[in-house]
Amino acid sequence: MRYLIIDDEHIAHKIIMEYCEMLPSMDLQKNCYNALEALEYLNKHEVDLIFLDLNMPKLKGFEFLKTLASPPKVIVTTAYSEYAMEGYELNVIDYLLKPFSFERFLKAVNKVIGISVTNKQSPLKEGDTTGGQIFLRQNSSHIQVDIKTILYLEASANYTKVVTTTDTITVRGKISDMLASLPENEFLQVHKSFAIATTHIQSIEGNRIHIGSDTIPIGKLYKANVNRLLK
């Protein structure tokens, strides 16, 4: 993912670059210290993602964003929370308040990855799977996972188990937060503690779903979700 940093503070560039260096798919294109410098660069080059500060000299962040005919994905990085509503009206993907942790930064980047995957999808045919990656943090490691290999999610106290075709990764956080980072039309919550990848369903029998060698229960409150899937 080609990214651009637009911020008038050198320390902000340093923090974002250090975070991105922990994610192997992130590719820095340019450090811009004001919006006019970024405009000049974007007139000749394309990027996938911009980390955008708001309070900058010459041209403010949102004023800059309004000048772009086809803006890339944008994550706002700012110390000012009062501009959040305007940011979402401009289709900003996420709004990071400085100082932000790596975990919060990672959640924002995963949103961008999930949206990019969804936008690139073509209608599914039987047997098709979709691509894309997501970064998951397990203890001190940051693991890149192909979304198409995820079989299901399982809530476990304050953690969520992500079961793939080859491994089980345990991440800290709610199952709902994990689901929000994945393509919506590929994953379905079927129980308060389970969400499944619909493309990996082998069979549905009564209140059970068979995926690989595992059996996933269907909760009463989620039965309607499964019925809609069958229709």
C-alpha positions as CSV (number, residue, x, y, z in Angstrom):
1,M,0.0,0.0,0.0
2,R,1.6,3.3,-1.2
3,Y,1.2,6.0,1.4
4,L,1.9,9.7,1.8
5,I,2.4,11.6,5.1
6,I,1.2,15.2,5.2
7,D,2.1,16.9,8.5
8,D,4.1,20.0,9.5
9,E,5.6,18.2,12.5
10,H,8.8,16.1,12.0
11,I,8.0,13.9,15.0
12,A,4.6,13.0,13.5
13,H,6.4,11.7,10.4
14,K,8.8,9.7,12.5
15,I,6.1,8.0,14.5
16,I,4.0,7.1,11.5
17,M,7.0,5.8,9.6
18,E,8.1,3.6,12.5
19,Y,4.6,2.2,12.8
20,C,4.5,1.5,9.1
21,E,7.9,-0.2,9.1
22,M,6.3,-2.8,11.3
23,L,3.8,-3.6,8.5
24,P,5.6,-5.1,5.4
25,S,3.0,-4.1,2.9
26,M,3.3,-0.4,3.6
27,D,5.4,1.6,1.1
28,L,6.2,5.2,1.8
29,Q,6.1,7.4,-1.3
30,K,6.9,10.9,0.2
31,N,7.1,13.0,3.3
32,C,5.2,16.3,2.8
33,Y,5.4,19.0,5.4
34,N,2.5,21.1,4.0
35,A,-0.5,20.6,1.8
36,L,0.8,22.5,-1.2
37,E,3.8,20.2,-1.4
38,A,1.4,17.2,-1.4
39,L,-0.7,18.8,-4.1
40,E,2.3,19.1,-6.4
41,Y,3.3,15.5,-5.7
42,L,-0.3,14.1,-6.3
43,N,-0.5,15.9,-9.6
44,K,2.1,13.5,-11.0
45,H,1.9,10.4,-8.8
46,E,-0.8,8.2,-7.3
47,V,-1.0,6.8,-3.8
48,D,-3.4,4.5,-2.0
49,L,-3.5,6.2,1.4
50,I,-2.8,9.6,3.0
51,F,-2.0,10.2,6.6
52,L,-3.3,13.8,6.9
53,D,-2.8,16.4,9.6
54,L,-5.4,19.2,9.8
55,N,-3.7,22.2,11.4
56,M,-1.0,23.1,8.9
57,P,0.2,26.5,7.5
58,K,-0.8,27.8,4.1
59,L,-3.6,25.2,3.5
60,K,-5.5,23.4,6.2
61,G,-6.0,19.6,5.9
62,F,-9.7,19.5,5.1
63,E,-9.3,22.5,2.7
64,F,-6.6,20.5,0.9
65,L,-8.8,17.4,0.8
66,K,-11.7,19.3,-0.8
67,T,-9.4,20.3,-3.7
68,L,-8.9,16.7,-4.7
69,A,-11.2,15.4,-7.5
70,S,-10.5,11.7,-6.7
71,P,-8.9,11.5,-3.3
72,P,-7.2,8.3,-2.1
73,K,-8.1,6.7,1.2
74,V,-7.4,9.2,4.1
75,I,-6.6,8.6,7.8
76,V,-6.6,11.9,9.7
77,T,-3.9,12.3,12.4
78,T,-4.5,15.3,14.6
79,A,-4.6,16.7,18.1
80,Y,-8.0,18.3,17.5
81,S,-11.1,16.2,18.1
82,E,-13.6,18.9,17.3
83,Y,-13.2,18.4,13.5
84,A,-14.1,14.7,13.5
85,M,-17.7,15.2,12.2
86,E,-16.5,17.2,9.2
87,G,-13.9,14.4,8.5
88,Y,-16.5,11.7,8.2
89,E,-18.6,13.9,5.9
90,L,-15.5,13.9,3.6
91,N,-15.4,10.1,3.7
92,V,-12.3,10.0,5.9
93,I,-11.6,6.3,6.8
94,D,-10.5,7.0,10.4
95,Y,-9.6,9.8,12.8
96,L,-6.6,9.3,15.0
97,L,-6.1,11.6,17.9
98,K,-2.5,12.4,18.8
99,P,-0.8,10.8,20.6
100,F,-2.1,7.4,19.3
101,S,-0.9,3.9,20.1
102,F,0.3,1.3,17.6
103,E,-2.8,-0.8,18.3
104,R,-5.1,2.2,17.4
105,F,-3.0,2.9,14.3
106,L,-3.2,-0.8,13.2
107,K,-7.0,-0.7,13.6
108,A,-7.2,2.3,11.2
109,V,-4.9,0.6,8.6
110,N,-6.9,-2.6,8.8
111,K,-10.1,-0.6,8.0
112,V,-8.4,0.7,4.9
113,I,-7.3,-2.8,3.9
114,G,-10.8,-4.1,4.5
115,I,-12.5,-1.4,2.4
116,S,-10.0,-1.8,-0.4
117,V,-10.7,-5.6,-0.5
118,T,-14.5,-5.0,-0.6
119,N,-14.2,-2.4,-3.4
120,K,-12.1,-4.7,-5.6
121,Q,-14.5,-7.7,-5.4
122,S,-16.4,-9.0,-8.4
123,P,-19.6,-11.0,-7.9
124,L,-18.8,-14.3,-6.4
125,K,-19.4,-17.6,-8.3
126,E,-19.5,-21.0,-6.7
127,G,-16.0,-21.9,-5.5
128,D,-14.5,-18.4,-5.7
129,T,-12.7,-16.8,-2.9
130,T,-11.5,-13.2,-2.4
131,G,-8.1,-11.9,-1.6
132,G,-6.6,-9.3,0.7
133,Q,-4.6,-9.2,3.9
134,I,-5.1,-8.1,7.4
135,F,-2.5,-7.5,10.2
136,L,-3.2,-9.2,13.5
137,R,-1.3,-8.7,16.7
138,Q,-0.6,-11.7,18.8
139,N,1.5,-10.8,21.9
140,S,4.5,-8.9,20.5
141,S,4.2,-10.2,17.0
142,H,2.3,-8.7,14.1
143,I,1.1,-11.4,11.7
144,Q,-0.1,-10.8,8.2
145,V,-3.0,-13.1,7.4
146,D,-4.7,-13.7,4.0
147,I,-8.4,-13.0,4.7
148,K,-9.5,-15.8,2.4
149,T,-7.8,-18.3,4.8
150,I,-9.8,-17.3,7.8
151,L,-12.4,-20.0,8.7
152,Y,-14.0,-18.4,11.8
153,L,-13.7,-16.2,14.8
154,E,-14.3,-17.3,18.4
155,A,-14.7,-15.0,21.3
156,S,-12.7,-16.0,24.4
157,A,-13.0,-13.6,27.4
158,N,-11.2,-10.4,26.5
159,Y,-9.6,-12.1,23.4
160,T,-10.7,-13.3,20.0
161,K,-9.4,-16.4,18.4
162,V,-8.9,-16.2,14.6
163,V,-8.9,-19.7,13.2
164,T,-7.4,-20.0,9.7
165,T,-6.7,-23.0,7.5
166,T,-3.2,-23.3,8.9
167,D,-3.2,-21.7,12.3
168,T,-5.0,-20.1,15.3
169,I,-4.1,-16.6,16.2
170,T,-5.3,-15.0,19.5
171,V,-5.7,-11.3,19.5
172,R,-6.8,-9.0,22.3
173,G,-10.2,-7.4,21.7
174,K,-13.8,-8.1,21.1
175,I,-15.2,-10.2,18.3
176,S,-17.3,-7.3,17.2
177,D,-14.1,-5.2,16.7
178,M,-12.5,-8.0,14.7
179,L,-15.5,-8.3,12.5
180,A,-15.5,-4.6,11.8
181,S,-12.0,-5.0,10.3
182,L,-13.1,-7.7,7.8
183,P,-15.2,-7.5,4.6
184,E,-18.8,-7.4,5.7
185,N,-20.3,-9.6,3.0
186,E,-17.8,-12.4,3.6
187,F,-18.3,-12.9,7.4
188,L,-21.4,-13.7,9.4
189,Q,-22.0,-13.7,13.1
190,V,-23.9,-16.9,14.0
191,H,-23.6,-17.0,17.8
192,K,-22.6,-14.5,20.5
193,S,-19.2,-16.2,20.5
194,F,-18.7,-17.2,16.9
195,A,-18.6,-15.6,13.4
196,I,-17.9,-17.6,10.3
197,A,-16.4,-17.1,6.8
198,T,-19.4,-18.0,4.6
199,T,-17.2,-19.2,1.8
200,H,-15.8,-22.0,4.0
201,I,-19.1,-23.5,5.1
202,Q,-19.2,-27.2,4.3
203,S,-22.7,-27.9,5.5
204,I,-25.5,-26.7,7.9
205,E,-27.4,-29.2,9.9
206,G,-30.0,-28.0,12.4
207,N,-28.3,-25.6,14.7
208,R,-24.8,-26.5,13.7
209,I,-22.4,-25.3,10.9
210,H,-19.6,-27.5,9.8
211,I,-16.4,-25.7,8.7
212,G,-13.3,-27.9,8.1
213,S,-13.1,-30.3,11.0
214,D,-14.9,-28.0,13.4
215,T,-18.6,-27.6,14.3
216,I,-19.9,-24.1,15.1
217,P,-23.1,-23.6,17.0
218,I,-25.9,-21.4,15.8
219,G,-27.3,-19.1,18.5
220,K,-31.1,-18.5,18.8
221,L,-30.6,-14.8,18.3
222,Y,-28.6,-15.3,15.2
223,K,-30.7,-18.0,13.5
224,A,-32.2,-15.3,11.2
225,N,-28.8,-14.4,9.9
226,V,-28.2,-18.0,8.8
227,N,-31.7,-18.3,7.3
228,R,-31.0,-15.2,5.1
229,L,-27.8,-16.8,4.0
230,L,-29.7,-20.0,2.9
231,K,-32.2,-17.9,0.9
